[in-house]
Amino acid sequence: MKGERIAQLELLLRSHPEGIRRAEIARRMGVHRSTISRYVDDLSKHIGIYEENNLIKLRTDDSDDTPMELSVYESLAFNMGAEVLASTAEFANPHLASGLRKLAMNMRSYAPKISENALSLAERIDKTIQNNRNVTGHYNAILEVLIDCWVSGRIARISTSIPDKEEIEIAPYFIGYKDEGEGRKPITVTGRLRHTKDIITLDIATITEAKMLDETYTIPDNLKPFSHAEKEKYDAIDMIPLKLKIKEKSALNSFSTIVHDKPVLEKCADGSWICTMKAENSIELMLRVIQSGTSVRVLEPENFRKKLISLLESILRMYR
């Protein structure tokens, strides 16, 4: 546990190069302030730490005998990557501009042209931020809260513009880009909804408020594939109006892995159920019906019934 706390302290300091007070570190890590001194002493045995104006800071490369130096090829690759990031990101990020300036200063002696390009890109990012400061500032403030929660292992309480998710609490597991093809590349936060096992992914642009709570969390080693908050949208999926007759409601568990909307159930006189829902038109759906055996019968649509019967007949011919 102590080793984890020291690693957590290092991440916290690296995410706040301007320094952070002991009381704030203690609050974020959920320990007493006196304990922080011991963590600082232990971490200082491995990396450079100093205190200035009551702020704990990591020593910069300027005080190191072996400063980091990228090759010309690495420098150019980094500069091109930053250019792509700045041009495709939905909102300009001031920390990208700040990081570019620091690396540009380090490149001046061995890659002056690349250094100039990096400084120019940093200036462009800053101008973009200034020209749209209200929206960009609000967005980046929310992003910073989520990053702080992620680094310090704290639950985030957020408000969103998504129906049914106006206010939720989430344990952030990952922050990164979601590829939506051409054009927009939103930054998303993926994590577990508090008091549930549900893992969701939210576009940070849909978050209107974010606050870090005192409650801590840990990221499990055996994470399952992430689901998305936009799962209810099926624009890119072929959906069919499915009508089933099921012997018991538990048979619907077979369909949990496919895309479908909320099932509507109607109880029959014989104790069975009629279930109607929109579901993905796929071989996966057919396999789930077969998996259910005699517990599920497809009533509609007729063309799907015919495809299912054809598949079953093909399987029977293979085994005869």
Secondary structure per residue as TSV (DSSP state, phi and psi in degrees):
chain	resnum	aa	ss	phi	psi
A	1	M	-	360.0	-40.7
A	2	K	H	-63.6	-41.5
A	3	G	H	-61.2	-37.9
A	4	E	H	-65.1	-39.4
A	5	R	H	-64.6	-40.7
A	6	I	H	-66.0	-41.3
A	7	A	H	-63.9	-37.6
A	8	Q	H	-65.3	-39.1
A	9	L	H	-63.7	-42.2
A	10	E	H	-61.8	-44.1
A	11	L	H	-61.9	-39.4
A	12	L	H	-64.7	-42.1
A	13	L	H	-68.9	-38.0
A	14	R	H	-68.0	-29.9
A	15	S	T	-82.4	-6.8
A	16	H	-	-131.7	71.9
A	17	P	T	-62.7	-19.7
A	18	E	T	-75.2	-9.7
A	19	G	-	103.0	160.0
A	20	I	B	-149.8	141.7
A	21	R	-	-74.8	153.7
A	22	R	H	-59.7	-41.4
A	23	A	H	-62.6	-38.5
A	24	E	H	-70.3	-38.5
A	25	I	H	-61.0	-45.3
A	26	A	H	-61.3	-40.9
A	27	R	H	-65.1	-43.5
A	28	R	H	-69.8	-32.4
A	29	M	H	-91.7	-9.4
A	30	G	T	72.2	33.6
A	31	V	S	-129.0	168.9
A	32	H	-	-71.0	150.3
A	33	R	H	-59.5	-35.9
A	34	S	H	-63.3	-29.2
A	35	T	H	-69.2	-31.1
A	36	I	H	-60.5	-37.4
A	37	S	H	-58.7	-40.0
A	38	R	H	-67.6	-40.4
A	39	Y	H	-64.4	-40.8
A	40	V	H	-62.1	-43.8
A	41	D	H	-62.0	-42.3
A	42	D	H	-67.0	-41.8
A	43	L	H	-69.1	-33.1
A	44	S	H	-65.4	-16.2
A	45	K	T	-73.7	-17.8
A	46	H	T	-110.9	-35.5
A	47	I	S	-136.5	161.6
A	48	G	-	-75.7	123.8
A	49	I	E	-132.3	141.8
A	50	Y	E	-145.5	165.4
A	51	E	E	-119.4	130.2
A	52	E	E	-140.6	124.2
A	53	N	T	53.7	42.3
A	54	N	T	65.8	19.4
A	55	L	E	-114.2	130.4
A	56	I	E	-85.0	129.0
A	57	K	E	-134.4	155.6
A	58	L	E	-86.7	142.3
A	59	R	-	-68.9	139.7
A	60	T	-	-81.7	172.5
A	61	D	G	-62.9	-22.5
A	62	D	G	-63.0	-28.1
A	63	S	G	-95.2	3.7
A	64	D	-	-97.8	143.1
A	65	D	S	-73.2	-22.4
A	66	T	S	-126.0	77.6
A	67	P	-	-64.7	151.0
A	68	M	-	-67.1	137.3
A	69	E	-	-140.4	122.0
A	70	L	-	-84.4	153.5
A	71	S	-	-72.5	168.3
A	72	V	H	-60.2	-39.4
A	73	Y	H	-68.1	-43.0
A	74	E	H	-63.0	-41.2
A	75	S	H	-62.4	-44.5
A	76	L	H	-66.5	-42.2
A	77	A	H	-61.7	-41.3
A	78	F	H	-65.2	-42.8
A	79	N	H	-63.1	-42.1
A	80	M	H	-66.6	-39.4
A	81	G	H	-62.2	-42.0
A	82	A	H	-65.1	-36.2
A	83	E	H	-63.3	-44.8
A	84	V	H	-63.2	-44.3
A	85	L	H	-60.1	-44.7
A	86	A	H	-66.9	-31.7
A	87	S	H	-86.6	-23.8
A	88	T	H	-102.9	-18.4
A	89	A	B	-67.1	144.7
A	90	E	S	-69.5	-34.3
A	91	F	S	-130.3	138.7
A	92	A	-	-68.8	142.2
A	93	N	-	-115.2	122.5
A	94	P	H	-65.9	-26.0
A	95	H	H	-72.8	-28.5
A	96	L	H	-66.0	-43.3
A	97	A	H	-62.5	-43.2
A	98	S	H	-64.0	-44.3
A	99	G	H	-64.5	-38.1
A	100	L	H	-62.3	-41.2
A	101	R	H	-63.3	-42.1
A	102	K	H	-63.0	-44.0
A	103	L	H	-69.7	-36.3
A	104	A	H	-61.4	-40.1
A	105	M	H	-63.5	-35.4
A	106	N	H	-73.7	-23.1
A	107	M	H	-88.0	-11.7
A	108	R	T	-56.6	-37.1
A	109	S	T	-75.0	-30.5
A	110	Y	T	-119.1	-13.2
A	111	A	-	-144.6	66.7
A	112	P	H	-61.2	-37.6
A	113	K	H	-68.5	-42.0
A	114	I	H	-65.7	-36.5
A	115	S	H	-61.3	-43.3
A	116	E	H	-63.5	-40.8
A	117	N	H	-62.4	-42.2
A	118	A	H	-64.7	-41.7
A	119	L	H	-65.2	-38.9
A	120	S	H	-64.7	-40.2
A	121	L	H	-65.2	-39.5
A	122	A	H	-61.6	-39.6
A	123	E	H	-64.5	-41.1
A	124	R	H	-63.0	-40.4
A	125	I	H	-63.5	-43.9
A	126	D	H	-62.2	-40.5
A	127	K	H	-64.7	-39.7
A	128	T	H	-61.7	-41.7
A	129	I	H	-63.8	-44.7
A	130	Q	H	-65.2	-37.1
A	131	N	H	-71.4	-20.1
A	132	N	T	-134.8	46.0
A	133	R	H	-63.5	-34.0
A	134	N	H	-64.7	-51.9
A	135	V	H	-71.5	-48.3
A	136	T	H	-63.3	-41.7
A	137	G	H	-62.5	-42.8
A	138	H	H	-64.7	-43.7
A	139	Y	H	-61.6	-48.9
A	140	N	H	-67.9	-30.4
A	141	A	H	-64.1	-41.8
A	142	I	H	-66.5	-42.5
A	143	L	H	-59.4	-41.4
A	144	E	H	-65.2	-39.6
A	145	V	H	-61.4	-44.3
A	146	L	H	-66.1	-37.7
A	147	I	H	-65.7	-42.1
A	148	D	H	-60.4	-41.9
A	149	C	H	-63.4	-42.4
A	150	W	H	-63.4	-47.4
A	151	V	H	-66.9	-41.4
A	152	S	H	-93.8	0.7
A	153	G	T	68.9	43.3
A	154	R	E	-115.8	146.4
A	155	I	E	-68.6	142.2
A	156	A	E	-110.7	133.8
A	157	R	E	-100.1	121.4
A	158	I	E	-129.6	151.4
A	159	S	E	-112.3	138.9
A	160	T	E	-129.3	168.8
A	161	S	S	-93.8	9.9
A	162	I	S	-88.8	128.5
A	163	P	T	-56.3	142.0
A	164	D	T	71.6	0.6
A	165	K	-	-132.9	36.8
A	166	E	S	-61.4	-37.0
A	167	E	E	-144.5	118.4
A	168	I	E	-137.6	165.5
A	169	E	E	-120.3	132.5
A	170	I	E	-135.8	144.0
A	171	A	E	-98.0	103.9
A	172	P	E	-66.0	124.5
A	173	Y	E	-101.0	-30.4
A	174	F	E	-158.8	141.7
A	175	I	E	-126.0	125.9
A	176	G	E	-174.7	-173.0
A	177	Y	E	-85.7	145.9
A	178	K	-	-112.7	125.0
A	179	D	-	-83.3	117.1
A	180	E	-	-111.1	28.1
A	181	G	S	81.6	-143.6
A	182	E	S	-66.6	141.5
A	183	G	S	88.2	-119.4
A	184	R	-	-62.2	132.8
A	185	K	B	-130.5	83.4
A	186	P	-	-72.3	148.3
A	187	I	E	-84.0	133.1
A	188	T	E	-123.3	159.5
A	189	V	E	-118.1	130.3
A	190	T	E	-114.1	135.1
A	191	G	E	-173.2	-178.6
A	192	R	E	-95.5	133.0
A	193	L	E	-67.2	132.3
A	194	R	T	-60.6	141.8
A	195	H	T	67.8	15.2
A	196	T	S	-138.5	176.3
A	197	K	-	-103.3	4.5
A	198	D	-	-74.6	130.4
A	199	I	E	-110.3	125.4
A	200	I	E	-125.9	162.4
A	201	T	E	-124.0	125.7
A	202	L	E	-118.5	136.7
A	203	D	E	-70.2	123.2
A	204	I	G	-62.7	-24.7
A	205	A	G	-66.1	-19.1
A	206	T	G	-86.9	-5.7
A	207	I	E	-90.2	124.6
A	208	T	E	-96.7	-28.0
A	209	E	E	-145.6	150.1
A	210	A	E	-147.3	136.8
A	211	K	E	-140.9	136.0
A	212	M	E	-84.9	130.3
A	213	L	E	-97.0	168.9
A	214	D	E	-78.1	-19.7
A	215	E	E	-70.0	137.7
A	216	T	E	-100.2	167.4
A	217	Y	-	-151.9	165.0
A	218	T	-	-126.0	148.4
A	219	I	-	-87.6	121.1
A	220	P	-	-67.9	152.7
A	221	D	S	-75.1	-27.9
A	222	N	S	-105.7	58.7
A	223	L	-	-64.6	139.0
A	224	K	-	-91.6	163.7
A	225	P	-	-53.1	141.4
A	226	F	-	-78.3	139.8
A	227	S	-	-98.9	169.3
A	228	H	-	-118.9	146.9
A	229	A	G	-64.2	-23.1
A	230	E	G	-88.0	18.5
A	231	K	G	-59.0	-26.5
A	232	E	G	-70.1	-12.8
A	233	K	-	-92.8	125.5
A	234	Y	-	-120.4	28.7
A	235	D	T	-57.1	-33.5
A	236	A	T	-98.0	7.7
A	237	I	S	-119.6	137.1
A	238	D	-	-75.9	111.6
A	239	M	E	-108.5	147.1
A	240	I	E	-127.4	149.3
A	241	P	E	-78.0	97.3
A	242	L	E	-90.2	134.9
A	243	K	E	-127.1	121.0
A	244	L	E	-122.0	153.1
A	245	K	E	-113.9	120.6
A	246	I	E	-121.9	145.6
A	247	K	S	-76.2	-35.4
A	248	E	S	-146.2	152.3
A	249	K	G	-61.9	-28.1
A	250	S	G	-62.4	-19.1
A	251	A	G	-63.2	-21.7
A	252	L	G	-67.1	-17.7
A	253	N	G	-59.7	-26.0
A	254	S	G	-63.8	-22.6
A	255	F	G	-99.2	10.7
A	256	S	T	-68.1	-21.9
A	257	T	T	-89.8	-5.8
A	258	I	S	-104.3	164.3
A	259	V	-	-82.2	126.0
A	260	H	B	-157.2	161.7
A	261	D	-	-90.4	-170.0
A	262	K	-	-69.3	124.0
A	263	P	-	-67.7	142.1
A	264	V	E	-110.4	122.5
A	265	L	E	-110.4	139.6
A	266	E	E	-131.9	121.5
A	267	K	E	-79.7	137.7
A	268	C	-	-96.9	165.7
A	269	A	T	-64.1	-29.2
A	270	D	T	-85.9	6.2
A	271	G	S	92.7	-7.5
A	272	S	-	-82.6	-179.1
A	273	W	E	-132.6	143.8
A	274	I	E	-100.4	123.7
A	275	C	E	-115.9	127.7
A	276	T	E	-121.4	137.5
A	277	M	E	-167.5	158.7
A	278	K	E	-87.3	130.4
A	279	A	E	-137.6	156.8
A	280	E	E	-64.7	136.9
A	281	N	-	-88.5	91.0
A	282	S	S	-148.5	165.6
A	283	I	H	-63.6	-29.5
A	284	E	H	-60.7	-40.3
A	285	L	H	-62.9	-43.4
A	286	M	H	-60.6	-42.1
A	287	L	H	-63.4	-36.3
A	288	R	H	-68.3	-35.5
A	289	V	H	-65.7	-45.4
A	290	I	H	-61.9	-41.1
A	291	Q	H	-58.1	-32.9
A	292	S	T	-75.1	-12.2
A	293	G	G	63.3	-133.7
A	294	T	G	-85.5	3.4
A	295	S	G	-78.3	-19.8
A	296	V	E	-130.9	133.7
A	297	R	E	-127.6	130.0
A	298	V	E	-80.7	124.8
A	299	L	E	-99.1	-42.2
A	300	E	E	-147.4	157.3
A	301	P	-	-80.5	159.1
A	302	E	H	-64.0	-39.6
A	303	N	H	-65.4	-32.6
A	304	F	H	-71.2	-38.1
A	305	R	H	-58.9	-42.8
A	306	K	H	-65.4	-41.0
A	307	K	H	-64.3	-38.7
A	308	L	H	-66.3	-43.7
A	309	I	H	-62.2	-41.1
A	310	S	H	-62.0	-41.5
A	311	L	H	-64.2	-44.0
A	312	L	H	-63.0	-40.7
A	313	E	H	-64.7	-38.3
A	314	S	H	-64.0	-39.9
A	315	I	H	-65.2	-42.9
A	316	L	H	-62.2	-43.0
A	317	R	H	-61.4	-35.5
A	318	M	H	-65.0	-32.1
A	319	Y	H	-95.5	-8.5
A	320	R	-	-80.7	360.0
